């Protein structure tokens, strides 16, 4: 094995930035907080830490001094969880960002692999992660999500329908609220426009819930919208 040169290490950092950008671009196009730059920085930073861990202490090696390159890498694996937690948003019972947090954690692993000189596994992991993030999502929507998920647009009087009120109307265990977005209806200052997405529903359950929502005081109009977008 030829000795590792400074140019080899620079090449590893460049490759790490490239692989991180591939995953980051997929998150960026979906407008997530952890996007292109975040994924690139995590990947390059992990690579640099792995390089320092593996080669940065060569000058102090002597009799009785043992180098364990895995110790700093292990700190990356555990420490990256704090950054991933920042990508998770919780609004009541609605939790979003878990996939982005997982992608940040995975990108850190890619960076460690590149820093350790495992180029082929790093590239293979990047391709597999990209397939999981971008390739499987349409299949998930088509074969799993759309059969159980329904989206509604509800127009109500101002401050009529809240998330607790929605849960009360749905009843315990009947459906799970995936998203609940409320904003003032444009051009109508006395009305709210509410977008909700419900899962775990059969068509019969969805029809019954729509009817109960329509009967609530202050609800003016309910429209079903496409939930695949």
N, C-alpha and C positions, 0 to 999 in steps of 0.2 A: 504494500500500500504506500503510495507516494505521500510525502509529508504535506500537511495542510498549510497552504500559503495564505497571505492576507487577501489576495484576490479571490481565493476559494471562499473565504468567509464573507467577503462583500457579495459574491455571487449568491450565497445562501440567503443573505438579507434581501437581495433583489428578487429572488425566486419567491421568498416568503411574502413580500409585498404583492407580487403578482397573484399568488394563490389566494391571499386574503382579499384582494380586490374582486376576484371572481365571486366569492361568497357574498362580499359586501354589496356588490352591485345588485344582486338578487333582492337583498333586503332594502336597498336604497330605492329601488323602483316601486316598492310597496309603501314608501314613505315612513318607514320605521325609524325610531330615534337612533338606534344603533345601525348605521348604514355603511357606506363605502369606506369612509375615513376611519371609523371606529374599528371595523374588521381588519383593515390594513395595519393599523397601529397595534392591535392586539397580536396579530400574526408576526409582525416584525419584532415587536417587543419580546415575545416568547422565544423567537429565534435567537435574538441577542442574548437573552438570559441563558439559553442553552449553550451558546458559544462560550460565554464567559465561564459557565460552570464546567465545560469540558476542557477549555484551553487557557482560561484566564489565570490559573494558579500553577501553571507548569514551572514557573521560576522558583516556587517555594517547595517543590517536591524534593525530598531528601530521605535519608534513611529514617524510618520511623514515622514518616508523614504519609498518610493515605488520603487519596483524592476520591471522593464519591460524587461523580457528576449528577447523579439522580437526585441529590438533596435539593438543589435549587429548582430543578424541573418540578419536583413534587410541590414546591411552594406555589408555582404558577398554576398547577391544576386546582389547588384548593383556593388560592387567592382570587382567581378569575371569577369565582362565584359572586363576589361583591359587585363586580361590573355587570355580570349577567342579571343580578337582582335589580339593578337600575333600569334594565330594559323591560321589566315586568310592571304593568300598570294594573292596579286593582280598584275597581269602582263598585262597591257593594259586593255582590256575588259574581260580578263580571270580571274575569281575569284575562288580560291580553298580554302578549309579548313573550310567552313561554318558548315559542319556537325561536324567536330572535335570541333569547338568552341562551338557548341550547346551541345556536349557531356560533355565538361568541365563544362559548366554552370549547366547541369543536375546532374553531379556528386557532385557538391557543394550542390545541393538540397538534394541529398542522404545523404551526410555527416551531414547536419543540422537535417534531420529526425532521423538519428542514435543518434546524440547528444541529441536530445529531447526524446529519448526512444521509438520512433515509429519504432520498428524493422520490423514488418510485412509490413507496407507501404514501408519502405526502400528496403527490399528484393524484394517486388513486383515491385517497380519502376526499380530496377536493371534488373530484368528479362524482363520487357517490353522494356526498353531502348536497351538491348542486342538484342531482337527480331527485333526492329526497325533498328538497325545498321547492324546486320549480316543476319537476316532472311528475311527482305524485299528487300534487295539489289538484290538478284538473280531474284526475281519477277519483280522488277522495270526494270531490264535490259531486261528481257524476254518479258514483255507485254507492256512496254512503251519505254524504251531507244532504243532498237535495231531497232524499226520501224522508228525512226526519226534520229538516230545517225549513222554517217558514219566516218570511219577513213581512212586516206590516208598516204602513205609514198612517199615522193617526193624527187627525186634526181636532183639537180640543179648545175649550175656553182656557184662558190663561190660568196656569197653576192648578189645573183640574186633575191631571194624572201624574203621579210620582212613581218611583220604582217600588216603594213599599205598597202603594195602592195597587200596582200591577200584580205584585206577588199575591196580594190578598184576593184579587179577582181570579187569578189563575188557579189558586188552590194548591195545597201541599202535594208535591210529587207529580203534578200533572205535566209540567213542562219546565225547561231550564231556560232562563233568559241569558242569551249570549251577548246581546248588545242592547243598550238603552240610550238613545241620543235624543236630547230635547233641545229645541231652539225656537226662537220666536218666528212665526210665519211672516215671510217677507210681504210687506204691504198690508198686513193685518195686525196691528199692535195688540189687539185683545185676544189673539189666538196663539196657541203653541203647535208646532209641528214636531211630532215624535216618531222616531224610527226605532223599531224593536225587531230583534231576531230571536225566534224561539226554536228550541230543538226538542227531541224526544216526543214528537207528536205524530199521531196518525191523522189521516184526513178527517175522520169523524171528530177527533178531539180538537183539531184546529178549527173546524166549523163551529163547534160549541163555544170555544174560547172567543172567536170573533164575534159571535152573537152576544156573549156576556159583556164584552168590551163595548159593543155598540149600544148597549142598554145603560151604560154608566152615565150619570148626569154630567153634562158638559161636553160629551163626545159628539162632535158634529159629523165626522166622516171617517171611514176606514177604507184603506186601499191595500190590497196585497201587491207586493213588489217582487221583482226578481231577486232571489237570494243567492244567485250564483256569481254575482259580480264581485 
